[in-house]
């Protein structure tokens, strides 16, 4: 009777169980079927064994760059939390460098890349660009457009809140973008979602902002949003791929820092899917700009955009993960200009900057003002004050709107770091040069859409 090798034989030999067992056992039993010895069969199986588990680095072994300074006690607590989280992240075996920027704030349990964090790695870490893949900024300059009319037009064509556009109001993405989705194994099941969510902006800190260029007085539209449902679906798949690698190669690595080997079939597929998501997101921004421009009869004289939740591959072969970090190095993408956008808050100008490619920031600049407090903490600090009073005080002089009709005070200026301090630190740390500003006229955000959500209204009636 022919001896059959089983998974238990591999376990008894001291090997760690994993997906590789199936291929290993097929090879081993092929040797036995051909009359080979047990030793030869085990040698064939061992050829499929993964490398020895990669241990975490020792604490402090790999330092990171710090481009942030605390100016009060609240900021000090924030900075210390960011540093502690980043220090734990730097123990991840494949990470090669890291940096934190002036807008840094914690974004999860210790060891999670903070908002305003940059990580260079040999591999691709889905958790380091987050579920809001390709969250990005876009600007269109529309000379002659009246700011108020443009803001009205944007409100008429955009869509904020959960989910996508209802049937009958959906906008079809460009054919080449949909074709890229349909042809990619990680995206093909999301074609309908790519249509449903196209031209939508979500909730949270995403916005449409209308203002005028300080340099020329021309009207400009700036939008901020990411890849919506399509990006979230890809993120989930990427995290599952990364988790398989983590279990096999580095079980000590925190789940949020799991990686996909860049030179593997999974890594190449995932990186290609990121590029398709990027194209979708860029088109999703500019379809809103074009529809608004058409409503006011204006022509776009200039436009550009940049992402700040993404993975960029540099010529050194490393993958640079910007989580709420804006690329400030030349040629970060084929369609990159030498300018990028940094918003601060709805009452402050959007900065148009030229990056300095600072080595101590791994070639990145901030993506905005960041937060010192969570949304919940900010609300508790304002407990007892009517939302209408807070809204009126903090939006004086601008036309601030909330799409759902209910103000979200956790998105008002006081919820963010001091804009002047962030600007000063951009200069202090040599991260970017401000070349122009979009002076605010007004903006639209989702607002507190949950306040009147159907499930909440139902609960109030009972």
C-alpha positions as CSV (number, residue, x, y, z in Angstrom):
1,X,0.0,0.0,0.0
2,X,1.4,3.4,-1.0
3,X,2.2,5.7,1.9
4,X,0.3,9.0,1.8
5,X,1.7,12.2,3.4
6,X,-0.8,14.3,5.3
7,X,-0.9,17.7,6.9
8,X,-0.3,16.1,10.2
9,X,3.1,14.8,9.0
10,X,4.1,18.3,8.2
11,X,2.9,19.6,11.6
12,X,4.7,16.7,13.3
13,X,7.9,17.8,11.5
14,X,7.6,21.2,13.2
15,X,6.1,23.1,10.3
16,X,3.6,25.9,10.8
17,X,0.2,25.2,9.1
18,X,-0.7,27.5,6.2
19,X,-2.1,27.8,2.7
20,X,1.1,26.4,1.4
21,X,0.2,22.9,2.8
22,X,-2.0,22.1,-0.2
23,X,0.8,22.6,-2.8
24,X,3.4,21.0,-0.6
25,X,1.3,17.8,0.0
26,X,0.5,17.5,-3.7
27,X,4.2,17.6,-4.5
28,X,5.1,15.2,-1.7
29,X,2.5,12.6,-2.7
30,X,3.5,12.9,-6.3
31,X,7.0,11.9,-5.2
32,X,5.6,8.9,-3.2
33,X,3.4,7.9,-6.1
34,X,6.5,7.8,-8.4
35,X,8.2,5.5,-5.9
36,X,10.2,8.0,-4.0
37,X,11.2,7.7,-0.4
38,X,9.6,9.5,2.5
39,X,12.7,11.7,2.8
40,X,12.5,12.7,-0.8
41,X,8.8,13.4,-0.4
42,X,9.4,15.6,2.7
43,X,12.1,17.5,0.7
44,X,9.6,18.2,-2.0
45,X,7.1,19.5,0.5
46,X,9.7,21.7,2.2
47,X,10.3,23.5,-1.1
48,X,6.9,25.2,-0.6
49,X,7.5,26.2,3.0
50,X,7.4,30.0,3.6
51,X,10.4,31.8,5.0
52,X,10.9,31.8,8.7
53,X,8.5,34.2,10.5
54,X,9.8,37.8,10.5
55,X,10.0,39.1,14.0
56,X,9.1,42.7,15.0
57,X,12.0,45.1,15.3
58,X,13.1,46.0,18.8
59,X,11.4,49.2,20.2
60,X,13.2,52.2,18.9
61,X,15.4,50.3,16.5
62,X,14.1,52.2,13.5
63,X,13.5,56.0,14.3
64,X,11.2,58.2,12.4
65,X,11.2,61.9,11.4
66,X,9.1,64.3,13.5
67,X,7.8,67.5,11.7
68,X,5.3,68.7,14.3
69,X,5.6,70.9,17.4
70,X,3.1,71.2,20.3
71,X,2.0,74.7,21.1
72,X,-0.2,74.0,24.1
73,X,-1.1,71.2,26.5
74,X,-3.8,69.7,24.3
75,X,-1.5,69.6,21.3
76,X,1.2,68.0,23.5
77,X,-1.1,65.1,24.4
78,X,-2.0,64.7,20.7
79,X,1.7,64.7,19.6
80,X,2.7,62.2,22.3
81,X,-0.1,59.9,21.2
82,X,1.0,60.2,17.6
83,X,4.6,59.5,18.4
84,X,3.7,56.5,20.5
85,X,1.6,55.0,17.7
86,X,4.2,55.7,15.1
87,X,7.0,54.1,17.3
88,X,5.0,50.9,17.5
89,X,4.3,50.9,13.7
90,X,8.0,51.3,13.0
91,X,8.6,47.8,14.5
92,X,6.9,46.3,11.4
93,X,9.6,44.2,9.7
94,X,9.3,45.5,6.1
95,X,9.0,49.2,7.0
96,X,12.1,51.2,6.1
97,X,11.3,54.8,7.1
98,X,8.6,57.0,8.6
99,X,7.6,60.6,9.2
100,X,4.8,62.6,10.9
101,X,3.7,66.0,9.7
102,X,2.2,69.1,11.4
103,X,-1.4,68.0,11.0
104,X,-0.8,64.5,12.6
105,X,-3.4,63.1,14.9
106,X,-4.2,59.5,16.1
107,X,-6.4,57.4,13.8
108,X,-6.9,54.1,15.7
109,X,-5.3,51.9,18.4
110,X,-1.6,52.2,19.1
111,X,0.5,51.1,16.2
112,X,-1.9,52.5,13.6
113,X,-0.5,55.0,11.1
114,X,-1.7,58.4,12.2
115,X,-3.4,60.9,10.0
116,X,-0.5,63.0,8.8
117,X,1.8,60.0,8.7
118,X,4.1,58.8,6.0
119,X,5.6,55.3,5.8
120,X,8.1,53.9,3.3
121,X,8.1,50.1,3.0
122,X,9.3,47.2,0.9
123,X,5.7,46.1,0.7
124,X,2.1,47.4,0.3
125,X,0.1,48.0,3.5
126,X,-3.6,48.5,2.8
127,X,-4.1,49.6,6.4
128,X,-1.7,52.5,5.8
129,X,-3.8,54.2,3.1
130,X,-7.1,53.4,4.9
131,X,-10.6,52.5,3.6
132,X,-10.9,55.9,2.1
133,X,-8.5,55.1,-0.7
134,X,-7.4,58.1,-2.8
135,X,-9.1,60.7,-0.6
136,X,-8.1,63.7,-2.6
137,X,-8.4,67.4,-3.5
138,X,-9.3,68.9,-6.9
139,X,-9.6,72.5,-8.1
140,X,-11.1,74.1,-11.2
141,X,-10.7,77.8,-11.9
142,X,-13.8,79.4,-13.5
143,X,-13.1,83.1,-14.5
144,X,-16.2,85.2,-14.4
145,X,-18.4,82.9,-12.4
146,X,-20.2,84.5,-9.5
147,X,-19.2,82.7,-6.3
148,X,-22.7,82.5,-4.9
149,X,-24.2,81.2,-8.2
150,X,-21.4,78.6,-8.4
151,X,-22.0,77.4,-4.8
152,X,-25.7,77.1,-5.7
153,X,-24.8,75.1,-8.8
154,X,-22.6,72.8,-6.8
155,X,-25.3,72.2,-4.3
156,X,-27.7,71.3,-7.1
157,X,-25.4,68.7,-8.7
158,X,-23.4,67.1,-5.9
159,X,-24.5,64.4,-3.5
160,X,-23.4,64.0,0.1
161,X,-24.3,61.4,2.7
162,X,-24.2,57.6,2.9
163,X,-24.7,55.5,-0.2
164,X,-24.8,56.6,-3.7
165,X,-27.1,58.3,-6.1
166,X,-30.6,56.8,-6.4
167,X,-31.6,55.2,-9.7
168,X,-32.5,57.8,-12.3
169,X,-29.9,60.2,-10.9
170,X,-26.8,58.1,-11.4
171,X,-23.9,59.3,-13.6
172,X,-22.0,56.9,-15.7
173,X,-18.2,57.1,-15.3
174,X,-16.0,57.3,-18.4
175,X,-16.0,54.2,-20.5
176,X,-12.3,53.5,-20.0
177,X,-12.7,53.8,-16.3
178,X,-15.5,51.2,-16.2
179,X,-13.6,49.0,-18.6
180,X,-10.7,49.0,-16.2
181,X,-13.0,47.9,-13.4
182,X,-14.6,45.2,-15.4
183,X,-11.3,43.7,-16.5
184,X,-9.7,43.6,-13.0
185,X,-10.4,40.6,-10.8
186,X,-10.4,42.7,-7.6
187,X,-12.8,45.3,-9.1
188,X,-15.1,43.4,-11.5
189,X,-17.8,42.7,-8.9
190,X,-17.9,46.5,-8.1
191,X,-19.0,47.9,-11.5
192,X,-22.5,48.7,-10.4
193,X,-21.2,50.4,-7.3
194,X,-18.7,52.4,-9.4
195,X,-21.8,53.8,-11.3
196,X,-23.9,54.3,-8.2
197,X,-21.2,56.2,-6.2
198,X,-19.8,58.2,-9.1
199,X,-20.1,62.0,-8.5
200,X,-20.8,61.6,-4.8
201,X,-18.9,63.0,-1.9
202,X,-19.8,61.0,1.2
203,X,-19.7,62.5,4.7
204,X,-17.3,63.4,7.4
205,X,-14.7,66.1,6.5
206,X,-15.4,66.0,2.7
207,X,-16.6,69.2,1.2
208,X,-17.2,71.4,-1.8
209,X,-15.6,74.9,-1.3
210,X,-16.0,78.0,-3.5
211,X,-13.7,81.0,-3.2
212,X,-11.5,83.3,-5.2
213,X,-7.8,83.2,-6.0
214,X,-5.9,85.7,-4.0
215,X,-3.6,86.3,-6.9
216,X,-6.2,87.1,-9.6
217,X,-9.6,87.3,-7.9
218,X,-10.9,84.5,-10.2
219,X,-13.5,82.2,-8.9
220,X,-12.5,78.6,-8.0
221,X,-14.2,75.4,-7.0
222,X,-12.3,73.0,-4.7
223,X,-13.7,69.5,-3.8
224,X,-12.5,67.0,-1.2
225,X,-13.6,63.4,-1.3
226,X,-12.3,59.9,-1.9
227,X,-13.2,56.7,-3.7
228,X,-16.4,56.0,-1.8
229,X,-17.9,52.5,-2.0
230,X,-15.5,51.2,-4.7
231,X,-12.5,52.1,-2.6
232,X,-13.9,50.6,0.5
233,X,-14.6,47.3,-1.2
234,X,-11.0,47.2,-2.6
235,X,-9.6,48.0,0.9
236,X,-11.5,45.1,2.4
237,X,-10.1,42.7,-0.2
238,X,-6.6,44.2,0.3
239,X,-6.8,43.7,4.1
240,X,-7.8,40.1,3.6
241,X,-4.8,39.5,1.2
242,X,-2.5,41.2,3.7
243,X,-3.8,39.2,6.6
244,X,-2.9,35.9,4.9
245,X,0.7,37.2,4.5
246,X,0.7,38.3,8.1
247,X,-0.3,34.9,9.4
248,X,2.3,33.2,7.3
249,X,5.2,35.6,7.6
250,X,4.9,37.8,10.6
251,X,2.1,36.8,13.1
252,X,3.6,39.3,15.6
253,X,2.8,42.2,13.2
254,X,-0.3,44.2,14.2
255,X,-3.2,43.4,11.9
256,X,-3.6,47.0,10.8
257,X,0.0,46.9,9.5
258,X,-0.2,43.6,7.6
259,X,1.3,43.7,4.2
260,X,1.0,42.3,0.6
261,X,4.5,41.4,-0.8
262,X,4.9,43.9,-3.7
263,X,6.6,41.4,-6.0
264,X,3.9,38.8,-5.6
265,X,0.9,38.2,-8.0
266,X,-1.3,39.6,-5.2
267,X,0.9,42.7,-4.8
268,X,1.0,43.5,-8.5
269,X,-2.8,43.0,-8.8
270,X,-3.6,45.1,-5.8
271,X,-1.3,48.0,-7.0
272,X,-2.9,47.9,-10.4
273,X,-6.3,48.0,-8.8
274,X,-5.2,51.1,-6.8
275,X,-4.5,52.9,-10.1
276,X,-8.0,52.1,-11.4
277,X,-9.5,53.4,-8.2
278,X,-7.4,56.6,-8.6
279,X,-8.7,57.2,-12.2
280,X,-12.3,56.7,-11.0
281,X,-11.8,59.2,-8.1
282,X,-10.2,61.8,-10.3
283,X,-13.1,61.6,-12.7
284,X,-15.6,61.7,-9.9
285,X,-14.2,65.0,-8.8
286,X,-14.2,66.6,-12.1
287,X,-17.6,65.5,-13.3
288,X,-19.0,67.6,-10.4
289,X,-16.9,70.5,-11.4
290,X,-18.0,70.2,-15.1
291,X,-21.7,69.9,-14.2
292,X,-21.5,73.0,-11.9
293,X,-19.6,75.0,-14.6
294,X,-22.2,74.1,-17.1
295,X,-25.0,75.4,-14.9
296,X,-23.4,78.8,-14.5
297,X,-22.2,79.0,-18.1
298,X,-18.5,79.2,-17.1
299,X,-15.4,77.8,-18.8
300,X,-12.7,76.1,-16.8
301,X,-9.4,77.9,-17.4
302,X,-7.2,75.7,-15.2
303,X,-7.5,72.6,-13.0
304,X,-5.4,70.1,-11.1
305,X,-5.8,67.6,-8.3
306,X,-3.8,65.4,-5.9
307,X,-4.5,62.5,-3.6
308,X,-3.5,62.3,0.1
309,X,-4.5,58.7,1.1
310,X,-2.5,56.6,-1.3
311,X,0.5,54.5,-2.1
312,X,3.3,55.9,-4.3
313,X,6.2,53.9,-5.7
314,X,9.4,55.9,-6.0
315,X,12.5,55.1,-8.0
316,X,14.2,53.6,-5.0
317,X,11.7,50.7,-5.2
318,X,10.0,51.5,-1.9
319,X,6.3,52.1,-1.5
320,X,5.5,55.4,0.2
321,X,2.2,55.3,2.1
322,X,0.6,58.7,2.7
323,X,-2.2,58.6,5.2
324,X,-3.5,62.2,5.2
325,X,-0.2,63.3,3.6
326,X,0.2,65.2,0.4
327,X,3.0,64.2,-2.1
328,X,5.5,67.0,-2.4
329,X,8.0,65.4,-4.8
330,X,8.2,65.8,-8.5
331,X,6.4,63.3,-10.7
332,X,4.5,61.5,-7.9
333,X,2.0,60.5,-10.6
334,X,1.9,60.6,-14.5
335,X,-0.7,63.4,-14.4
336,X,1.0,65.3,-11.5
337,X,1.6,69.1,-11.7
338,X,4.1,70.9,-9.5
339,X,1.2,72.2,-7.4
340,X,-0.9,70.6,-4.7
341,X,-3.8,71.7,-2.4
342,X,-3.9,71.9,1.4
343,X,-7.2,72.9,3.0
344,X,-7.3,74.1,6.6
345,X,-10.9,74.7,7.6
346,X,-14.1,76.1,6.0
347,X,-13.3,79.6,7.2
348,X,-9.7,79.7,6.1
349,X,-8.1,79.8,2.6
350,X,-7.3,76.6,0.8
351,X,-3.5,76.7,0.2
352,X,-2.0,76.2,-3.2
353,X,1.5,75.0,-2.6
354,X,4.6,73.8,-4.4
355,X,6.3,70.9,-2.5
356,X,9.9,71.0,-1.4
357,X,10.5,67.2,-1.4
358,X,11.9,67.4,2.1
359,X,13.9,64.3,3.0
360,X,12.9,64.6,6.6
361,X,9.3,64.3,5.5
362,X,10.0,61.6,3.0
363,X,8.9,64.0,0.3
364,X,5.4,64.8,1.7
365,X,3.6,67.8,3.1
366,X,0.4,68.1,5.2
367,X,-3.0,67.4,3.8
368,X,-4.8,69.9,6.1
369,X,-5.1,71.2,9.6
370,X,-5.7,67.9,11.4
371,X,-7.4,67.5,14.8
372,X,-6.3,67.7,18.4
373,X,-9.6,66.1,19.6
374,X,-11.9,63.4,18.4
375,X,-15.4,64.4,17.2
376,X,-16.9,63.2,20.4
377,X,-14.4,65.1,22.5
378,X,-15.1,68.3,20.6
379,X,-18.9,67.8,21.1
380,X,-18.4,67.3,24.8
381,X,-16.3,70.5,25.0
382,X,-19.2,72.4,23.6
383,X,-21.9,70.7,25.7
384,X,-24.5,73.2,26.8
385,X,-24.1,75.6,23.9
386,X,-26.8,75.4,21.2
387,X,-25.5,74.2,17.8
388,X,-27.1,77.2,16.1
389,X,-25.0,79.5,18.3
390,X,-21.8,77.7,17.6
391,X,-22.5,77.6,13.9
392,X,-23.3,81.3,13.7
393,X,-20.2,82.3,15.6
394,X,-17.8,80.1,13.6
395,X,-19.2,80.7,10.1
396,X,-19.6,84.5,10.3
397,X,-18.7,86.0,7.0
398,X,-18.9,82.8,4.9
399,X,-21.8,80.9,3.3
400,X,-21.4,77.6,5.1
401,X,-24.0,75.0,4.2
402,X,-24.8,71.4,5.3
403,X,-26.3,69.3,2.6
404,X,-28.6,67.3,4.9
405,X,-29.8,70.6,6.6
406,X,-28.4,69.8,10.0
407,X,-25.1,71.3,11.1
408,X,-22.3,69.1,12.2
409,X,-20.4,71.1,14.7
410,X,-17.5,68.6,14.7
411,X,-16.6,70.0,11.2
412,X,-16.6,73.7,12.3
413,X,-13.2,75.5,12.5
414,X,-12.8,75.0,16.2
415,X,-12.8,71.2,15.7
416,X,-9.4,71.5,13.9
417,X,-6.0,72.6,14.8
418,X,-5.1,76.2,14.6
419,X,-4.7,77.1,10.9
420,X,-2.1,79.7,11.5
421,X,0.0,77.3,13.5
422,X,-0.2,74.6,10.8
423,X,0.9,77.2,8.2
424,X,3.8,78.3,10.4
425,X,5.0,74.7,10.9
426,X,4.8,74.0,7.1
427,X,7.3,76.9,6.8
428,X,9.3,76.0,9.9
429,X,9.9,72.4,8.8
430,X,10.5,73.4,5.1
431,X,7.7,71.2,3.7
432,X,6.1,73.4,1.0
433,X,5.9,76.9,-0.4
434,X,2.6,78.6,-0.5
435,X,2.2,80.1,-4.0
436,X,-1.5,81.1,-3.9
437,X,-4.7,80.8,-1.8
438,X,-8.4,80.2,-2.5
439,X,-10.0,82.8,-0.2
440,X,-13.3,81.3,1.1
441,X,-16.7,82.4,-0.1
442,X,-18.6,79.4,1.2
443,X,-18.7,75.6,1.3
444,X,-21.0,72.6,1.5
445,X,-20.5,69.6,3.7
446,X,-22.7,66.6,4.5
447,X,-23.7,67.7,7.9
448,X,-25.1,65.5,10.7
449,X,-27.1,63.3,8.4
450,X,-27.7,60.8,11.2
451,X,-29.7,63.3,13.2
452,X,-32.8,62.7,11.1
453,X,-32.0,59.2,9.9
454,X,-35.0,56.9,9.5
455,X,-34.0,54.6,12.3
456,X,-33.6,57.5,14.7
457,X,-37.0,59.0,13.8
458,X,-38.6,55.6,14.3
459,X,-37.0,55.3,17.7
460,X,-38.2,58.8,18.7
461,X,-41.8,57.8,17.8
462,X,-41.8,54.8,20.0
